[in-house]
């Protein structure tokens, strides 16, 4: 068997009807909650850091 070849007998035949298909619930794992963090830096210092990071990114 060469590279990229496959044995068709190993392939499973997949047949489904509309009745066999289950709907996907996109909200099954939704989580409600809050995220918070504490920092010793002021808002101005954080904004300055963000600006520096964006400047570095634009140089790349």
C-alpha positions, 0 to 999 in steps of 0.5 A: 500500500503506497503513501496516501492509499487506503483500504476501502474495506476499512471505511465505514459506510455512513448513512443517516436520515433526517430522523437519526440526526440529533440537534446540537444544543449550543447552550449546553455548556453556558456558564453564568458568572463574574470575572474580576481581578485586582491589580496594583496598577492604576487605570492610566498605567494599564492603558499605557502598557496596552499602548506599548503592547500595540506599538510593539505589535505594529512594528512586527 
